[in-house]
Amino acid sequence: MPAPNGDRIRLGLRANLAQFTLLVVVNALVGGMLGQERTVLPLLAKEEFGLTGITVAMTFIVAFGLVKAVTNFVAGTLSDRLGRKPILVTGWLIGLPVPLLLIWAPVWGWVVFANVLLGINQGLTWSTTVIMKIDLAGPKQRGLAMGLNEAAGYMAVSVTALLTGYIAARTGLRPEPFYLGIAYAVLGLGLSTVAVRETRHYAAYEAANHQGADDALDEGLSTRDVFIQTSIAEPSLSAASQAGLVNNLNDGMAWGLLPLFFAAAGISVGRIGVLVAIYPAVWGLGQLVTGAWSDRVGRKRLIVAGMWVQAVAIGLIASGEEFAMWAWAMALLGVGTALVYPTLLAAVGDVAHPRWRASAVGVYRMWRDAGFAVGALLAGIIADVIDPPAAIWTVAFLTAASGTLVAVRMRETHPQALARSQ
């Protein structure tokens, strides 16, 4: 089957190395757009806008999470219907105003609106880079592909969080830290428009040669059917969806509450930037190993272990009282998340048929990123009503429970690992 440019389609990372590498770079820029907020924005809410309630201060995460969740679903469906590249370019166009709004915001409502746009930007761009890498990689290297994709994104989150904390400590919370976001948005739009190529025909090629166990679910599913299968009906897909939601629930807590928690303990802005950066740095680097590892040993055991490691790390954060302890706990949280994050995406790719895989990825990412909003609201309300440690302990318990649910409900999804176990 030929590609639109006349080349014969070949699946795999080596066969598509140039485009795959380009998409890794683009996803790093996507992650950088998110990273510009991780250190600075929670502190900005308190110091420049005078927001004293933690729940109110975390409204920007609620707006971001809800919008990104819905946009993920839309992006997956539209990618199946219209192609991947138009959705990617549209996402970057919508992201262009975000750093400017954060720089010029006279009232908190501007910040919330900027995060509505950021949610759309992240939902469209990150979803399509995930789908495009799954298209190119084929079934044998799906875990490695997701590990490289998520590593690029979250290493960029980490580096940008560290840089913005460093800049803010020397120049103030605005405007200089957000100059990075302007550069990321312009470069991401340029590369996506000029250099990225469409990959939907790779999914069509894989579908034409697909051999799956679940023939009844192979094709002909409506958007409603895909939503039901991914959310409720198919045990492994629904287990992945709830685990993704809880994973980002604890990330929403880490994003919005932990900088305030550390600041209340007397940690400086610069050192808060270090703590905030450790978590996505370990998470990002770890995925270079864990994605490929899941191609060898299977998905389920890494997901269960990762959720439980996250729960332990969050408990250590709640009980810690000094920088060194928190630094180790944030690193451990990164290890747990690295075990889970690319593996969940790879598991969804294993189960979903290529004809509706992009839609299934969109539904999974909808549930996963709804966790940002749930985590921010839950942590904010408990922190305001009781105290921040109580909120952190609650998230630790929910994360442990989610891992247990995966252990009970999910089957092994990687074909080769499943064959070895039989």
C-alpha positions as CSV (number, residue, x, y, z in Angstrom):
1,M,0.0,0.0,0.0
2,P,1.6,3.3,-1.0
3,A,1.7,6.5,1.0
4,P,0.3,9.7,-0.5
5,N,3.8,10.7,-1.5
6,G,4.3,7.5,-3.4
7,D,6.5,5.7,-0.9
8,R,5.5,2.2,0.3
9,I,4.3,2.2,3.9
10,R,6.5,0.4,6.4
11,L,5.7,0.3,10.1
12,G,8.4,0.7,12.8
13,L,10.6,3.3,14.4
14,R,13.6,2.7,12.2
15,A,11.7,2.8,9.0
16,N,10.1,6.2,10.0
17,L,12.9,7.6,12.1
18,A,13.0,11.1,10.6
19,Q,9.3,11.8,11.1
20,F,9.2,10.1,14.5
21,T,12.1,12.2,15.7
22,L,10.4,15.3,14.5
23,L,7.2,14.4,16.4
24,V,9.3,13.8,19.5
25,V,10.7,17.4,19.2
26,V,7.2,18.8,18.6
27,N,5.9,17.0,21.7
28,A,8.7,18.4,23.7
29,L,7.5,21.9,22.7
30,V,4.0,20.8,23.7
31,G,5.3,19.8,27.1
32,G,7.2,23.1,27.4
33,M,3.9,25.0,27.1
34,L,2.6,23.2,30.1
35,G,5.9,23.5,32.0
36,Q,5.8,27.3,31.9
37,E,3.1,27.2,34.5
38,R,4.2,24.5,36.9
39,T,6.3,26.6,39.3
40,V,5.1,30.1,38.7
41,L,1.3,30.1,38.4
42,P,0.3,28.8,41.9
43,L,2.6,31.4,43.4
44,L,1.3,34.1,41.1
45,A,-2.3,33.4,42.3
46,K,-1.3,34.1,45.9
47,E,1.3,36.8,45.6
48,E,0.0,39.0,42.7
49,F,-3.7,38.3,42.6
50,G,-4.2,37.9,46.4
51,L,-6.1,34.6,46.2
52,T,-6.1,33.1,49.7
53,G,-8.4,30.1,49.3
54,I,-6.5,27.1,47.9
55,T,-9.6,25.9,46.0
56,V,-10.0,29.3,44.3
57,A,-6.3,29.5,43.5
58,M,-6.5,26.1,41.7
59,T,-9.4,27.1,39.4
60,F,-6.9,27.5,36.6
61,I,-6.1,23.7,36.8
62,V,-9.8,22.9,37.0
63,A,-10.5,24.9,33.8
64,F,-7.4,23.4,32.1
65,G,-8.3,19.8,33.0
66,L,-12.0,19.9,32.0
67,V,-11.3,21.6,28.7
68,K,-8.3,19.3,27.9
69,A,-10.4,16.2,28.7
70,V,-13.1,17.2,26.3
71,T,-10.6,18.3,23.7
72,N,-8.8,14.9,23.9
73,F,-12.1,13.1,23.0
74,V,-12.7,15.5,20.1
75,A,-9.1,15.3,18.9
76,G,-9.3,11.5,18.7
77,T,-12.5,11.4,16.8
78,L,-11.5,14.2,14.4
79,S,-8.1,12.6,13.8
80,D,-9.9,9.5,12.5
81,R,-12.2,11.6,10.3
82,L,-10.1,14.5,9.1
83,G,-6.5,13.4,9.6
84,R,-3.9,14.0,12.2
85,K,-1.9,17.0,10.9
86,P,-4.8,19.5,10.6
87,I,-5.7,18.9,14.2
88,L,-2.0,19.4,15.3
89,V,-1.7,22.7,13.5
90,T,-5.0,23.9,14.8
91,G,-3.8,23.1,18.4
92,W,-0.7,25.3,17.9
93,L,-2.8,28.2,16.6
94,I,-5.0,28.1,19.6
95,G,-1.9,28.0,21.9
96,L,-0.2,31.1,20.5
97,P,-2.1,33.6,22.8
98,V,-1.5,31.7,26.1
99,P,1.8,33.1,27.3
100,L,0.7,36.6,26.2
101,L,-2.5,36.3,28.3
102,L,-0.4,35.1,31.3
103,I,1.9,38.1,30.9
104,W,-0.7,40.8,30.5
105,A,-3.5,39.4,32.8
106,P,-4.9,42.2,35.0
107,V,-7.3,39.9,36.8
108,W,-7.4,36.2,37.6
109,G,-10.1,35.6,35.1
110,W,-7.6,36.2,32.3
111,V,-5.4,33.4,33.8
112,V,-8.3,31.0,33.8
113,F,-9.2,31.9,30.2
114,A,-5.5,31.4,29.2
115,N,-5.8,27.9,30.7
116,V,-8.9,27.2,28.8
117,L,-6.9,27.9,25.6
118,L,-4.0,25.9,27.0
119,G,-6.3,22.9,27.6
120,I,-7.4,23.0,24.0
121,N,-3.8,23.4,22.8
122,Q,-2.6,20.5,24.9
123,G,-5.6,18.3,24.0
124,L,-5.2,18.8,20.3
125,T,-1.4,18.8,20.0
126,W,-0.5,16.1,22.6
127,S,-3.3,13.8,21.4
128,T,-2.3,14.0,17.8
129,T,1.5,13.5,18.5
130,V,0.6,10.4,20.5
131,I,-1.7,9.0,17.7
132,M,0.8,9.8,15.0
133,K,3.6,7.9,16.8
134,I,1.3,4.9,17.4
135,D,0.6,5.0,13.6
136,L,4.2,5.0,12.7
137,A,5.5,2.5,15.3
138,G,3.3,-0.4,14.6
139,P,2.3,-3.0,17.2
140,K,5.8,-4.4,18.1
141,Q,7.3,-1.1,19.3
142,R,4.3,0.7,20.7
143,G,5.5,0.8,24.3
144,L,8.9,2.2,23.2
145,A,7.2,4.8,21.0
146,M,5.0,5.9,23.9
147,G,7.9,6.0,26.2
148,L,9.9,8.3,23.9
149,N,6.8,10.5,23.3
150,E,6.0,11.0,27.0
151,A,9.7,11.3,27.9
152,A,10.1,14.2,25.5
153,G,7.0,15.9,26.8
154,Y,7.6,15.6,30.5
155,M,11.4,16.3,30.3
156,A,10.3,19.6,28.7
157,V,7.8,20.1,31.5
158,S,10.7,19.6,34.0
159,V,13.3,21.7,32.3
160,T,10.8,24.6,31.8
161,A,9.6,24.4,35.4
162,L,13.2,24.6,36.6
163,L,14.0,27.5,34.2
164,T,10.9,29.5,35.1
165,G,11.6,29.0,38.8
166,Y,15.2,30.2,38.2
167,I,14.0,33.2,36.2
168,A,11.3,34.1,38.6
169,A,13.7,34.1,41.6
170,R,15.8,36.7,39.8
171,T,13.4,38.8,37.8
172,G,10.0,38.3,39.4
173,L,6.9,36.1,38.6
174,R,6.0,38.1,35.4
175,P,6.7,38.7,32.6
176,E,10.1,37.1,31.9
177,P,9.3,33.4,32.9
178,F,6.6,33.3,30.2
179,Y,8.9,34.4,27.3
180,L,9.8,30.7,27.0
181,G,6.2,29.9,26.2
182,I,6.2,32.4,23.3
183,A,9.2,30.7,21.8
184,Y,7.7,27.2,22.2
185,A,4.4,28.2,20.6
186,V,6.0,29.9,17.5
187,L,8.5,27.0,16.9
188,G,5.8,24.3,17.4
189,L,3.5,26.0,14.9
190,G,6.2,26.4,12.4
191,L,7.5,22.8,12.6
192,S,3.9,21.3,12.5
193,T,2.9,23.4,9.5
194,V,6.0,22.9,7.4
195,A,7.7,19.7,8.3
196,V,5.2,17.2,9.9
197,R,3.5,14.8,7.5
198,E,0.1,13.1,7.7
199,T,0.1,9.6,9.2
200,R,-3.5,8.4,9.0
201,H,-2.7,6.1,6.0
202,Y,-0.3,4.2,8.3
203,A,-3.3,3.3,10.5
204,A,-5.3,2.3,7.4
205,Y,-2.4,0.0,6.3
206,E,-2.2,-1.6,9.8
207,A,-6.0,-2.1,9.9
208,A,-5.9,-3.9,6.5
209,N,-3.3,-6.3,7.9
210,H,-4.6,-6.5,11.4
211,Q,-5.0,-9.9,13.2
212,G,-6.8,-9.5,16.5
213,A,-8.4,-11.7,19.0
214,D,-11.5,-9.6,19.4
215,D,-13.0,-9.9,15.9
216,A,-16.4,-8.6,17.1
217,L,-14.8,-5.3,18.1
218,D,-12.6,-5.0,15.0
219,E,-14.5,-2.4,13.0
220,G,-17.8,-0.6,12.5
221,L,-17.9,1.0,15.9
222,S,-19.6,4.4,16.2
223,T,-18.2,7.1,18.4
224,R,-20.8,6.2,21.1
225,D,-19.7,2.5,20.9
226,V,-16.0,3.4,21.2
227,F,-16.8,5.6,24.2
228,I,-18.7,2.8,26.0
229,Q,-16.1,0.2,25.2
230,T,-13.2,2.4,26.5
231,S,-15.1,3.8,29.5
232,I,-17.1,0.8,30.8
233,A,-17.6,-2.3,28.8
234,E,-14.1,-3.6,27.9
235,P,-12.4,-4.5,31.2
236,S,-8.8,-3.6,30.2
237,L,-9.7,-0.4,28.5
238,S,-12.0,0.8,31.3
239,A,-9.3,-0.2,33.9
240,A,-6.8,1.9,32.0
241,S,-9.2,4.8,31.9
242,Q,-9.8,4.9,35.6
243,A,-6.0,4.5,36.3
244,G,-5.3,7.3,34.0
245,L,-7.8,9.5,35.7
246,V,-6.4,8.8,39.2
247,N,-2.8,9.3,37.9
248,N,-3.6,12.8,36.7
249,L,-5.7,13.4,39.8
250,N,-2.5,13.1,41.8
251,D,-0.7,15.2,39.2
252,G,-3.3,17.9,39.5
253,M,-2.7,17.9,43.3
254,A,1.1,18.0,42.7
255,W,0.7,20.9,40.3
256,G,-1.6,23.2,42.3
257,L,-1.2,22.2,45.9
258,L,2.4,21.2,46.4
259,P,4.1,24.5,45.5
260,L,1.8,26.2,48.1
261,F,2.5,23.4,50.6
262,F,6.2,23.8,50.2
263,A,6.0,27.6,50.3
264,A,4.1,27.4,53.6
265,A,7.0,25.4,55.0
266,G,9.4,28.3,54.2
267,I,10.9,26.9,51.0
268,S,12.2,29.6,48.6
269,V,10.9,30.1,45.1
270,G,14.1,28.8,43.6
271,R,14.0,25.6,45.7
272,I,10.3,25.1,45.0
273,G,11.3,25.2,41.3
274,V,13.8,22.4,42.0
275,L,11.2,20.2,43.8
276,V,8.6,20.8,41.1
277,A,11.2,19.9,38.4
278,I,12.4,16.7,40.0
279,Y,9.1,14.9,39.6
280,P,8.7,15.4,35.8
281,A,12.4,15.0,35.2
282,V,12.5,11.5,36.8
283,W,9.1,10.8,35.1
284,G,10.4,11.9,31.7
285,L,13.7,10.1,31.9
286,G,12.2,7.0,33.4
287,Q,9.8,6.6,30.4
288,L,12.8,6.0,28.1
289,V,13.2,2.7,30.0
290,T,9.6,1.8,31.1
291,G,8.0,2.1,27.7
292,A,10.4,-0.3,26.0
293,W,10.3,-2.5,29.2
294,S,6.5,-3.0,28.8
295,D,7.1,-4.3,25.3
296,R,9.2,-7.1,27.0
297,V,7.4,-8.0,30.2
298,G,3.9,-6.7,29.5
299,R,1.7,-3.8,30.6
300,K,-0.3,-4.9,33.6
301,R,2.5,-5.5,36.2
302,L,4.1,-2.1,35.4
303,I,0.8,-0.3,35.8
304,V,-0.1,-1.9,39.1
305,A,3.4,-1.4,40.5
306,G,3.5,2.2,39.3
307,M,0.2,3.2,41.0
308,W,1.4,1.7,44.3
309,V,4.8,3.4,44.1
310,Q,3.0,6.7,43.5
311,A,0.8,6.1,46.6
312,V,3.9,5.5,48.7
313,A,5.6,8.6,47.4
314,I,2.6,10.9,48.0
315,G,2.4,9.6,51.6
316,L,6.1,10.5,52.1
317,I,5.4,14.0,50.8
318,A,2.5,14.4,53.3
319,S,4.6,13.2,56.2
320,G,7.8,15.1,55.2
321,E,9.1,18.2,56.9
322,E,12.3,19.2,55.0
323,F,13.7,19.7,51.6
324,A,15.8,16.5,51.3
325,M,12.9,14.3,52.3
326,W,10.6,16.0,49.8
327,A,13.2,15.8,47.0
328,W,13.5,12.0,47.5
329,A,9.7,11.7,47.6
330,M,9.2,13.7,44.4
331,A,11.8,11.5,42.7
332,L,9.9,8.4,43.8
333,L,6.7,9.9,42.5
334,G,8.4,10.3,39.2
335,V,9.4,6.7,39.2
336,G,5.9,5.5,39.8
337,T,4.5,7.8,37.1
338,A,7.1,6.7,34.6
339,L,6.0,3.1,35.1
340,V,2.4,4.0,34.5
341,Y,2.2,6.7,31.9
342,P,3.4,5.3,28.6
343,T,2.3,1.8,29.6
344,L,-1.4,2.8,29.9
345,L,-1.2,4.4,26.4
346,A,0.4,1.3,25.0
347,A,-2.2,-0.9,26.6
348,V,-5.0,1.1,25.0
349,G,-3.2,0.8,21.6
350,D,-2.9,-3.0,22.2
351,V,-6.7,-3.5,22.7
352,A,-8.2,-1.0,20.3
353,H,-8.5,-1.9,16.7
354,P,-6.6,0.4,14.3
355,R,-9.8,1.6,12.7
356,W,-11.0,3.1,15.9
357,R,-7.8,3.3,17.9
358,A,-7.4,7.1,17.6
359,S,-11.0,7.5,19.0
360,A,-10.2,5.1,21.8
361,V,-7.0,7.0,22.6
362,G,-9.1,10.2,22.7
363,V,-11.6,8.7,25.1
364,Y,-8.8,7.3,27.4
365,R,-7.1,10.7,27.4
366,M,-10.4,12.4,28.1
367,W,-10.8,10.4,31.3
368,R,-7.1,10.7,32.2
369,D,-7.0,14.5,31.9
370,A,-10.3,14.9,33.7
371,G,-8.1,13.9,36.6
372,F,-6.5,17.3,36.6
373,A,-9.8,18.9,37.4
374,V,-10.9,16.3,39.9
375,G,-7.5,16.4,41.7
376,A,-7.4,20.1,41.9
377,L,-11.0,20.4,43.2
378,L,-10.6,17.5,45.7
379,A,-7.3,18.6,47.0
380,G,-8.3,22.3,47.2
381,I,-11.6,21.6,49.1
382,I,-10.0,19.2,51.6
383,A,-7.0,21.5,52.1
384,D,-9.4,24.5,52.8
385,V,-11.7,22.5,55.0
386,I,-9.1,20.5,56.9
387,D,-5.5,21.1,55.9
388,P,-3.1,20.4,53.0
389,P,-1.6,17.2,54.6
390,A,-5.1,15.7,54.8
391,A,-5.6,16.4,51.1
392,I,-2.3,14.8,50.2
393,W,-3.1,11.7,52.2
394,T,-6.5,11.4,50.5
395,V,-4.9,11.4,47.1
396,A,-2.3,8.8,48.3
397,F,-5.2,6.4,49.3
398,L,-7.1,6.9,46.0
399,T,-3.9,6.1,44.1
400,A,-3.3,2.9,46.0
401,A,-6.9,1.8,45.4
402,S,-6.7,2.5,41.7
403,G,-3.7,0.2,41.4
404,T,-5.6,-2.5,43.2
405,L,-8.5,-2.1,40.7
406,V,-6.1,-2.6,37.8
407,A,-4.7,-5.7,39.4
408,V,-8.2,-7.2,39.6
409,R,-9.8,-6.0,36.4
410,M,-7.2,-5.6,33.7
411,R,-5.9,-8.5,31.7
412,E,-2.4,-8.5,30.1
413,T,-2.7,-6.7,26.8
414,H,0.6,-7.1,25.1
415,P,0.3,-9.9,22.6
416,Q,3.8,-11.4,23.1
417,A,3.7,-11.1,26.9
418,L,0.3,-12.7,26.9
419,A,1.5,-15.6,24.7
420,R,4.4,-16.2,27.0
421,S,2.1,-16.4,30.0
422,Q,-0.2,-19.0,28.4
